[in-house]
Amino acid sequence: MALSGCQRPGAAAAGGDAATKAPAAALLIAPEDVHTVAGSGALGGAVITGAIQPARRADLRAEVAAMVLQVAKDNGERVRQGEVIVRLDSTSIRDNLSSAEEALRAATQSAEQTERVLARQRTLNQQGMTSMQALEDAELRRNAAQSELAAAKARVVGARQQMTRTEVRAPFDGVVSERKVSVGDTVQVGREIVKVIDPRSMRFEGQVSADRLGELKVGQPVTFRVNGFGDAAFRGKLSRIDAAANATTRQVEVAAQFDDPAQAPQVAGLYAEGRVDSSDKPLLVLPESAIVRQGDVNAVWQLAGETLKKAPVQLGERDDRRGLVAVVGGLKEGDQVLRAPSATLADGQKFQRVAAGAGAASAVTQAK
């Protein structure tokens, strides 16, 4: 109190004015604290949930019962068309093939011999030295030998085909997505051995409620996100709408092709969720965290030059699944706003941009 009494009134007043006019401390703003306003698919469009799946895939199954001798490819390895993936034991099948080939040789010799006998019988019959009954018997034996020869040829073809089935080959260029056998396993006919997919044919396969079926058309744009790729938005077009709904879920299967197949995820089965764009012009959207609400007034903190500006905005529909809200007025595409502003900001407050990872810029002030 004594010190206060000793101060000059003019000095005290000057100090009060300086405190009143002191500029707010500058904010340190990192790239992760800034959201750039951009267009997105129309909110309220039909929701599609599903997964990323290859359009070209094959479940290779055993066609013979045998033991697994070799597994040449493992999960994730690339294969070329016709390349051997799994080799089965062919010992018994090879023996069957050898037996069939021997039977074919015997049938061939028998057919040739009966053909010669028939030719002699015809000559003798023409000379009147044999009866018609003997000629007919020779023809019957020749016909039976020819039938046996045809059957022997079919058995050889079947045995050779069985031999080829002991080698499981890739039906197209792709990647082994799932190997289900190991060396030493005994497989039966029909058992699944390996799955091969073509990662270049990835698409978004999902389900949509049958109540929204009337809004869907082949060729409509679709915007979706894939689990594991953060906030990255993928775009595509509806390529297929099934003609029947699932009897249990009452949902309809749909598929969407990527606009840029080169950017499609290369892993099948990833969960994805998106919406069908029902408007020609995408709506501008903001994350819910960027909006400051004061009663009935909604605003955002916009980055204007080197200062902050509190800009009122008019909001539209909300997407609770993605935490987004449509902006129908107050901002334009390309504007930058704070993603998660604090309550201590001031209109006209200066800011300074810093490198990524420098901290929570919305709440960090520059040290004096």
C-alpha positions in Angstrom: 0.0 0.0 0.0 2.9 2.3 0.8 4.4 1.7 -2.5 1.1 2.3 -4.3 0.8 5.6 -2.5 4.2 6.7 -3.7 3.5 6.1 -7.3 2.6 9.0 -9.5 -0.9 9.1 -10.8 0.3 9.7 -14.4 2.6 6.7 -14.2 -0.2 4.5 -12.9 -2.5 5.6 -15.7 0.1 5.0 -18.3 0.7 1.5 -16.9 -3.0 0.8 -17.0 -3.3 1.8 -20.7 -0.3 -0.3 -21.6 -1.8 -3.3 -20.0 -5.1 -2.7 -21.8 -3.4 -2.3 -25.2 -0.9 -5.2 -24.9 -1.3 -7.4 -27.9 -2.4 -11.0 -27.4 0.4 -13.5 -27.6 1.0 -15.1 -31.0 -0.2 -18.7 -31.5 2.1 -21.5 -32.7 0.1 -23.3 -35.4 1.2 -26.7 -36.8 -0.2 -28.3 -39.9 -2.1 -30.9 -37.9 -4.1 -28.0 -36.2 -5.4 -26.7 -39.6 -8.3 -28.0 -41.6 -8.7 -26.9 -45.2 -12.3 -26.6 -46.3 -13.1 -28.9 -49.2 -16.0 -30.5 -50.8 -17.3 -34.0 -49.9 -20.1 -36.3 -51.0 -23.5 -35.0 -50.2 -24.4 -35.7 -46.6 -27.5 -37.8 -46.1 -26.7 -40.1 -49.1 -27.2 -43.8 -48.7 -24.7 -45.4 -46.4 -22.7 -48.4 -47.7 -20.8 -50.6 -45.3 -18.6 -53.5 -46.4 -15.0 -54.3 -47.3 -12.4 -54.0 -50.0 -12.4 -57.2 -52.0 -10.8 -58.3 -55.3 -13.2 -58.8 -58.2 -10.8 -61.5 -59.5 -10.2 -64.3 -57.0 -10.0 -68.1 -57.0 -10.4 -70.7 -54.3 -8.2 -73.6 -55.5 -9.4 -77.0 -54.2 -7.9 -80.5 -54.4 -9.2 -82.6 -57.3 -7.4 -85.8 -56.2 -6.9 -87.4 -52.8 -3.2 -87.3 -52.0 -0.5 -86.1 -49.6 1.0 -82.7 -49.9 4.7 -82.9 -51.0 5.6 -79.3 -51.6 4.2 -75.8 -51.0 6.0 -73.5 -53.3 4.3 -70.2 -52.4 3.3 -68.7 -49.0 0.9 -66.0 -48.1 1.6 -62.6 -49.7 3.9 -64.0 -52.4 3.2 -63.2 -56.0 2.5 -65.9 -58.6 2.4 -66.0 -62.4 -0.3 -67.7 -64.4 0.5 -71.4 -64.7 3.1 -71.4 -61.9 3.0 -74.3 -59.5 1.8 -73.4 -56.0 1.2 -76.8 -54.3 2.4 -80.2 -55.5 0.7 -83.4 -54.4 2.0 -87.0 -54.2 1.4 -88.6 -57.6 2.9 -92.1 -56.9 -0.4 -94.0 -57.1 -1.7 -91.9 -60.0 1.5 -92.5 -61.9 1.1 -96.3 -61.4 -2.4 -96.0 -62.7 -1.2 -94.1 -65.7 1.5 -96.8 -66.5 -1.2 -99.5 -66.1 -3.5 -97.6 -68.5 -0.8 -97.2 -71.0 0.1 -100.9 -71.0 -3.6 -101.7 -71.4 -3.7 -99.3 -74.4 -0.8 -101.1 -76.0 -2.5 -104.5 -75.6 -5.8 -103.1 -76.9 -4.0 -101.6 -79.9 -2.3 -104.9 -80.8 -5.6 -106.8 -80.3 -7.4 -104.4 -82.6 -4.7 -104.7 -85.2 -4.8 -108.5 -85.1 -8.6 -108.7 -85.4 -8.4 -106.3 -88.3 -6.0 -108.6 -90.1 -8.2 -111.7 -89.3 -11.2 -109.9 -90.7 -9.4 -109.0 -93.9 -8.4 -112.7 -94.4 -11.9 -113.9 -93.7 -13.2 -111.5 -96.4 -10.7 -112.8 -98.9 -11.6 -116.4 -98.1 -15.3 -115.7 -98.3 -14.9 -114.1 -101.7 -13.2 -117.3 -102.9 -15.9 -119.5 -101.4 -13.5 -121.1 -98.9 -15.3 -119.9 -95.6 -18.8 -119.4 -94.5 -20.7 -116.1 -93.8 -20.9 -117.1 -90.2 -17.1 -117.1 -89.9 -17.0 -113.7 -91.5 -19.6 -112.3 -89.2 -17.7 -113.7 -86.1 -14.5 -112.0 -87.3 -16.4 -108.7 -87.7 -17.8 -109.0 -84.1 -14.3 -109.7 -82.7 -13.0 -106.7 -84.6 -15.7 -104.4 -83.3 -15.2 -105.6 -79.7 -11.4 -104.9 -80.1 -12.1 -101.4 -81.4 -14.4 -100.7 -78.4 -11.8 -101.9 -76.0 -9.2 -99.8 -77.7 -11.4 -96.7 -77.4 -11.9 -97.4 -73.7 -8.2 -97.9 -73.1 -7.5 -94.5 -74.7 -10.0 -92.9 -72.5 -8.4 -94.5 -69.4 -5.0 -93.1 -70.4 -6.4 -89.6 -71.0 -8.1 -89.8 -67.6 -4.9 -91.0 -65.8 -2.9 -88.2 -67.5 -5.4 -85.7 -66.4 -5.2 -86.9 -62.9 -1.5 -86.5 -63.1 -1.9 -82.8 -64.0 -4.2 -82.4 -61.0 -1.5 -83.3 -58.6 0.0 -79.8 -59.4 -2.1 -76.9 -58.2 -1.2 -74.0 -60.5 -2.1 -70.3 -60.4 -5.1 -69.5 -62.8 -3.9 -65.9 -63.3 -1.2 -63.4 -62.2 -1.8 -62.5 -58.6 -1.0 -63.0 -55.0 -1.5 -65.9 -52.6 -3.9 -64.5 -50.1 -4.4 -67.7 -47.9 -2.6 -71.0 -47.8 -4.5 -73.7 -46.0 -2.2 -76.8 -46.3 1.3 -77.7 -45.3 3.8 -80.3 -46.4 2.6 -83.7 -45.1 -1.1 -82.9 -45.0 -3.4 -85.4 -46.6 -6.1 -83.7 -48.7 -9.4 -85.1 -49.9 -11.2 -84.2 -53.1 -12.9 -80.8 -52.7 -10.7 -79.6 -49.8 -9.6 -75.9 -50.2 -5.9 -75.7 -50.6 -5.0 -72.0 -51.4 -6.7 -68.7 -52.4 -5.3 -66.5 -55.1 -6.4 -62.9 -55.7 -5.6 -60.2 -58.3 -4.7 -57.1 -56.3 -5.2 -55.0 -59.4 -8.9 -55.8 -59.3 -9.7 -54.4 -55.9 -13.2 -52.8 -55.4 -15.5 -51.8 -52.6 -18.1 -54.4 -51.9 -20.8 -53.6 -49.4 -24.4 -53.6 -48.4 -27.0 -50.8 -48.4 -30.4 -50.7 -46.8 -33.2 -51.8 -49.1 -35.1 -48.7 -48.0 -32.6 -46.6 -50.0 -32.5 -48.8 -53.1 -34.6 -46.3 -55.1 -31.8 -43.7 -54.7 -29.1 -45.9 -56.3 -28.1 -46.0 -59.9 -25.1 -47.7 -61.6 -22.5 -45.0 -62.2 -23.3 -42.9 -59.2 -20.1 -41.5 -57.4 -19.3 -43.0 -54.0 -17.0 -41.5 -51.4 -15.7 -43.9 -48.7 -13.0 -44.5 -46.2 -11.0 -47.6 -45.5 -9.9 -48.9 -42.1 -6.2 -48.5 -41.8 -5.9 -45.5 -44.1 -6.9 -42.8 -41.6 -9.0 -39.9 -43.0 -7.9 -40.6 -46.6 -11.1 -40.4 -48.8 -11.4 -42.8 -51.7 -13.7 -42.2 -54.6 -15.4 -44.6 -57.0 -18.5 -45.3 -58.9 -21.2 -47.9 -58.4 -20.6 -50.7 -60.8 -23.1 -53.3 -59.6 -26.4 -53.4 -57.7 -27.8 -56.9 -56.9 -31.3 -57.7 -57.9 -32.3 -59.3 -54.6 -32.0 -58.3 -51.0 -30.7 -60.5 -48.2 -33.7 -62.3 -46.7 -32.3 -61.8 -43.1 -30.8 -58.3 -43.1 -32.9 -56.8 -45.8 -29.8 -55.2 -47.3 -28.7 -55.2 -50.9 -25.2 -56.0 -52.1 -23.5 -53.4 -54.2 -20.0 -52.9 -55.6 -18.0 -49.8 -56.5 -15.0 -49.5 -58.7 -12.1 -47.2 -57.7 -11.7 -44.1 -59.8 -8.0 -44.6 -59.6 -7.2 -48.4 -59.3 -3.5 -47.6 -58.7 -4.5 -45.9 -55.3 -6.6 -48.8 -54.2 -5.5 -50.8 -51.0 -3.6 -53.9 -51.9 -5.0 -55.9 -48.9 -8.3 -57.7 -49.2 -10.9 -57.7 -46.4 -10.3 -54.2 -45.0 -13.4 -52.7 -43.5 -14.8 -49.7 -45.4 -17.7 -47.3 -45.1 -19.0 -44.6 -47.3 -21.9 -42.8 -48.9 -23.4 -42.5 -52.3 -23.1 -39.0 -53.6 -26.6 -37.9 -54.4 -25.8 -34.4 -55.7 -23.9 -33.2 -58.6 -22.0 -30.5 -56.6 -20.3 -31.8 -53.4 -21.0 -29.9 -50.2 -18.4 -28.2 -48.2 -17.8 -29.9 -44.8 -16.1 -29.2 -41.5 -15.2 -31.4 -38.6 -17.5 -30.9 -35.6 -14.5 -29.9 -33.4 -13.8 -26.8 -35.6 -17.2 -25.2 -34.8 -17.6 -22.8 -31.9 -21.2 -22.5 -30.7 -22.5 -19.5 -28.8 -26.3 -19.8 -28.4 -27.8 -19.9 -31.9 -24.6 -18.5 -33.5 -22.1 -20.9 -35.1 -18.6 -19.7 -36.0 -15.1 -20.9 -36.8 -11.7 -19.4 -36.3 -10.4 -18.7 -39.8 -6.7 -18.2 -40.7 -6.6 -14.8 -42.6 -3.1 -13.7 -43.5 -1.2 -13.8 -40.2 -4.2 -13.2 -37.9 -7.2 -15.2 -36.7 -10.7 -14.1 -37.7 -13.8 -15.3 -36.0 -16.1 -16.1 -39.0 -19.8 -16.9 -38.6 -21.0 -19.9 -40.6 -24.3 -21.4 -41.6 -24.5 -25.1 -41.1 -26.5 -27.8 -42.9 -26.8 -31.6 -42.5 -24.6 -33.6 -40.1 -22.9 -36.9 -40.6 -22.7 -38.5 -37.2 -20.7 -41.5 -38.5 -17.8 -39.4 -39.7 -18.1 -36.4 -37.3 -18.7 -33.9 -40.2 -21.2 -31.1 -40.8 -22.1 -29.4 -44.0 -21.4 -25.7 -44.4 -23.9 -23.8 -46.5 -22.6 -20.3 -46.0 -19.7 -18.2 -44.5 -16.8 -20.2 -46.0 -15.6 -21.2 -49.5 -13.5 -24.1 -50.7 -9.8 -23.7 -49.8 -10.3 -21.6 -46.6 -8.3 -22.7 -43.6 -9.7 -23.0 -40.1 -8.5 -24.2 -36.8 -9.4 -27.9 -36.3 -9.9 -27.7 -32.5 -9.8 -24.1 -31.3 -9.4 -23.2 -27.6 -11.7 -20.9 -25.6 -8.9 -18.3 -25.1 -8.6 -17.1 -28.7 -9.1 -13.5 -29.6 -10.3 -12.0 -32.9 -7.3 -10.5 -34.7 -4.8 -12.5 -32.7 -1.6 -13.1 -34.6 -0.3 -16.6 -35.2 2.9 -18.2 -36.4 3.2 -21.4 -38.4 5.5 -24.1 -37.2 6.6 -27.5 -38.4 4.4 -30.6 -37.9 4.5 -32.2 -34.5 5.5 -29.0 -32.7 2.6 -29.2 -30.3 -1.1 -28.5 -30.0 -1.1 -25.2 -31.8 -4.6 -24.2 -30.9 -3.6 -23.8 -27.3 0.2 -23.1 -27.4 1.4 -19.5 -27.3 4.8 -18.2 -28.3 7.2 -17.9 -25.4 8.3 -14.3 -24.7 
